[in-house]
Amino acid sequence: MRDWVYGFFMAWGMFLAIPCPKKLWSETARRKMLVCLPLVGLLVGGIWAGAWLLLRGAPGPVRAAVCAAVPWLVTGFMHLDGYMDVCDAVLSRRDLPTRRRILKDSHCGAFAVICLVLLALGQWSLFLSAESIVWQALLLIPAAARACAGLAVLGLRPMDTSQYAAMGASRGGYLAALAVLLVLAFLCIRILSNGLRAPDDLGKYICVGVFAMIGIQIIINIGMCLGMMPVIGVTLPFLSAGGTSTGTLYLAIGVVLSVYVHSGKDMLFG
């Protein structure tokens, strides 16, 4: 438990510009720090959603500018630095060693500036043109993005050293594992979307409960495969052996579909 607490505050101090209440560091908690990235994303998403809600009565361009800038300000522009480096390297169209050298170069090139301006204009235009955005989406987007970043750091290793190597080359190797994770992530998003537009509280509670059940199973199973969590009897939804688990999940999806049938127009944003 101590490593998890250290990992959370280490992630906070490293990936947020908000002053961290506890300045902690432990080498044994470094992997836990990456697992805690989604919690850091929830902090960012909470501030982002709060800014959107607080500026409801503000002029459209002002509200759009603030909401476009909040994620950058909260993270201290950390992720923009990597984004600009990648744009410089990829758009240079040079050979691989040169692109790697550009990635390590601290100077900012023309491609990076152009891509940054386009990104800023795109975010500002999105918020300006959006008549209504569900605040829960702003809360979850940073958490999902940081969860993917943590998985990439922990999982993008040579196939022969990966815990997913058991899937074998005949099944597509790492690409197959990535495809499975994307399908499960899409399923969770759709379940949550159904809950957001459910006509009554019962439908919302059902969808959120099923979303939590499947999401927690996925996180625990991935953690076990990557060696970050103790191996316990938690299945990977719809894939691991176990008739009782699979049958229960199908029943849960059936109830979610019932909520979908009795709901109105499908909306994730507004």
N, C-alpha and C positions, 0 to 999 in steps of 0.2 A: 504493500500500500504506500509505503514511503517513496518508492521509486515513481509511482504514478503521480503523487503530489509534486515531486521534484520535476517530473517530465512536463506537467501542465505549466508550472511557473517558468520553466526553461523555455518552453514554446512561446509563452506570453512575452517574456523578455526579449526573445530573439526575433519574433515575427510581428510585433506590434510596437507602434510608437507611443501607445498609452503607457504611462509609468507603471511598472510592475510592483505590486505591493510586497512581494517577497523575491529578493534576489538570491536564487538558489542555483547550484550546479552540482551535478553528480555524473561521473562517467558511466556508472552502471545504469543511469536513467536515460541515456541518449536515445535508445530505441523507443522508449516510452514517450519521449518528446515528440517523435514523429507520429505516434498513434494519437497524441493529444491535439494534433493540428486541427481536426474538425471542431474541437471545442473552442479553439482560437477563432476559427471561422464563424462560429455562433456569436462570439463577442462582436466581430466585425459586422455580421448580419444584423445583430440587435441594434447597433448604432445606425446602420444604414436604414433599416426599417423605421427606427425612431425619427430620423431626419425627414423621411418621406411623410410620416404621419404629422409631425409638428409643423411642417411647411404647407399644410393643405390650403391655407388662405393666402399664401404668398403668390406673387406674379409667376406665371409659367416659366419664363426664362431663368428667373432667379432660383426657383425650386429645382429646375433641371440642372443648373450649374452646380448647386450645392450637392445634390444627390449623385451627380457624376464624379464629384471630387472626394466625397466622403471615404470611399474605400481606399483611395490613394493616401489621403491624409492620415487615416487610422493606422495604416501599415507603414507609414514613413516612406512611401514611394519605393519600397524595397522591390516589389515584383515588377515595377516599371523598368528598373535597371536591367533585369534579366530579359524582359521583353524587348528592350531596345537592342541589347547585345545580340539576341537571336535574329532580329530583323536585319541588322547589319551583316551578320554572318551568312544567313540564308540567301538574302537578296544580292549578295556580292557575286554569286554564281562562280565562285572559285573552287579549287580542289579542296578535298577534305582537310588536309593539314593546314591550309591557309584559313579555312573557316574556323578551325579550332583556335588558331592564333588570334583571329579577330574576336572570338568570344572572350578571350582573356585580356584583350586590349581595353584599357580604361577610357580611351577616347571615344567620343560620340560621332558617328558618321551621318551622312546625309540621309541614308535609308532609315536610320533610327529616328531622326527628327520627323521625317515625312510620315512614318508609321505611327508615331506618337500623336501627331496632329490629327491624323485620320481616326485614331482610337478615341481621342478626346471629343472630336466632333460627333462621332458615332454614338458615344454614350450620352452626350448632351441632347442630340436629336431624338434618341430613344425616349428619354424621360420627358422631353418637351412634347412629343407627339402622343404619348401614352395618356389617355383620358383617365384610366384607372388601373392601378397595379396592386395586386394582392400583396399586402405587406409580408405575409408568410413566405412568399417567393424570395423577397429580398433577404429574409432571415436565413433561408436554407441554401441559397446559391453560394455564398462564401464557404459555408461548411462543406458542401459537396465538392467544391473546387479544391479545398485543402485536403479533403479525404483522398481525392485522386492524386494529389501531389505526394502525400505520404505513402500511398500504395506504390507510386512510381519509384520513389527513392528506395523503398524496402523490397520491391519485387522485380525491378528491371535489372536482372543479373543474367549472366550467361546461362543458357538453358540447362547445362549439365550440373550447375550448382544450385539450381532453383528447387524449392520444395514442390513446385508444380511440374517438375520434370517427369513425374510418374505418368503424366498424361500421354507422354511419348510423341515422337515425331509423326507417327501415323495418324494422330488426332489433331495435328496442326500445332502442337507444342504450345508455346506461350501465347500465340495468337488465339488458340482455342480458349485458353484460360481468360484472356482479355475479353473475348466475345461473350463468354458466359457471364462475366461480371457486368458487362454493358447491358445484357438482356435483363439481368436481375435488377440493375439500377433503374432501367426503364420501367419495369414492373412496379417497383416501389414508388416511382414518380407518378405513375398512373393511378395507383391506389390512393396516394395522398391527394391527387387532383380530384378524384371522385369525392373524397371526404370534404374538400373545400367547397364543392358545389352541392353537397347533400342538402335536401330541403328541410331536414330537421336535425336536432342534436343527436338523436339515436344513430342516424346514418353517419354523422361525423365521428362519433365515438367508435363505431364499428370499424370504419376505414382507418382511423388513426391507430387503433389497437392492432389491426392486421399489419399495417405498415410497420409498427414498432416490432411486432413479433418476427416478421421476415427480416427486417433490417438488422435486428440484434443477432439473429442466427447467422446472417451473412458476415457481419463484423467478427463475431467470435470464431467462426469457421476459418476465415482468412487469417485471423490472428494465430490460430493453432497451426495452420499450414506454414506460416512464416516464422514460427517459433517464438512469437511474442506473448502467447497466452498458454496456460496449461492445457493439455489435451484432455478434453472431457467429451461426453456423449452428445454433442450438438451437431446436427446434420446440416449440410448445405442444402437449402430449399430446392426441392424437386429433382435433385441430382444424387444425393447420398442414399445409400441403401437404408431401407426402413419403411415398411408399409404403413405403420401407424402415423409416422410423421408426414409422409406424402399424402395419405388420406385426409389428415387434419388440414393440411395446407389447401387441398382441393376444396374442402368444405368451406374454408375461410374465403377463398377466392370466389366461390359461389355466392356467399353472402355479400361480398363487395359488389359483384355483378348485379345482385338484386338492388342494392343501393343505387347503382348506375342506372338501371332500368327505370327506377322511380324518381330520377332526378331530371332537371331541366337541361338547358343548353350547356354543353361542355365548355368550361372556362378555366384556364390556369392563370391568366392575367385579366382581371376585371370581370 
